[in-house]
């Protein structure tokens, strides 16, 4: 899966949510991201933080570095770029 779109259109948020819904990341981790994001006043960024790992990305609310994520579903092996 390749995700391409305009700047600040929600690519990381949408992709992070997709990864979560497909079981690529657990609920506890999402809850941790939600708490940490809320502490920075960015509570809605919990799914974006699945891909946005850099401190600057999380503080500024924008993706700086390219992200790659791999996970498996019961039926598929998925690589997200």
C-alpha positions as CSV (number, residue, x, y, z in Angstrom):
1,X,0.0,0.0,0.0
2,X,1.4,3.4,-1.0
3,X,-0.2,6.6,0.4
4,X,0.3,9.8,-1.5
5,X,-1.6,13.1,-1.0
6,X,-1.3,16.8,-0.4
7,X,0.5,18.2,2.6
8,X,-1.5,18.2,5.9
9,X,-4.4,16.1,4.3
10,X,-4.3,13.3,7.0
11,X,-2.1,10.7,5.3
12,X,-0.5,9.6,8.6
13,X,-3.7,9.7,10.6
14,X,-5.6,7.6,8.0
15,X,-2.7,5.2,7.6
16,X,-2.2,4.8,11.3
17,X,-5.9,4.2,11.8
18,X,-5.9,1.5,9.0
19,X,-2.9,-0.2,10.7
20,X,-4.8,-0.2,14.0
21,X,-8.0,-1.5,12.5
22,X,-6.2,-4.3,10.7
23,X,-4.5,-5.4,13.9
24,X,-1.0,-4.0,13.1
25,X,-0.8,-2.2,16.4
26,X,-2.4,-3.0,19.7
27,X,-5.0,-1.0,21.6
28,X,-2.6,-0.4,24.6
29,X,-0.1,1.4,22.3
30,X,-2.9,3.6,20.7
31,X,-4.1,4.5,24.2
32,X,-0.5,5.5,25.1
33,X,-0.2,7.6,22.0
34,X,-3.6,9.2,22.8
35,X,-2.5,10.1,26.3
36,X,0.9,11.5,25.2
37,X,-0.7,13.5,22.3
38,X,-3.4,14.9,24.6
39,X,-0.6,16.2,26.9
40,X,0.8,18.1,24.0
41,X,-2.7,19.4,23.0
42,X,-2.8,17.1,20.0
43,X,-5.2,14.4,21.1
44,X,-6.5,13.7,17.6
45,X,-3.0,12.8,16.5
46,X,-3.0,9.4,18.2
47,X,-3.2,7.4,14.9
48,X,-0.6,9.7,13.1
49,X,1.9,8.8,15.9
50,X,1.9,5.2,14.7
51,X,4.0,6.4,11.9
52,X,5.4,9.8,13.1
53,X,8.2,8.8,15.5
54,X,10.5,11.9,15.5
55,X,10.0,14.3,18.4
56,X,9.8,17.2,15.9
57,X,7.1,15.5,13.9
58,X,5.0,15.0,17.1
59,X,5.5,18.5,18.4
60,X,4.8,20.2,15.0
61,X,2.1,17.9,13.9
62,X,3.6,17.2,10.5
63,X,5.4,14.2,9.0
64,X,9.1,15.0,8.2
65,X,10.5,11.5,7.5
66,X,9.3,8.8,5.2
67,X,7.5,6.0,7.1
68,X,7.4,2.3,6.4
69,X,5.3,-0.1,8.4
70,X,4.8,-3.9,8.0
71,X,2.1,-6.0,9.5
72,X,0.2,-9.2,8.9
73,X,-3.6,-9.9,8.9
74,X,-4.9,-13.4,9.0
75,X,-5.1,-13.3,5.2
76,X,-2.4,-10.8,4.0
77,X,1.1,-9.5,4.6
78,X,1.0,-5.7,4.3
79,X,3.7,-3.2,3.7
80,X,2.7,0.5,4.0
81,X,5.0,3.1,2.5
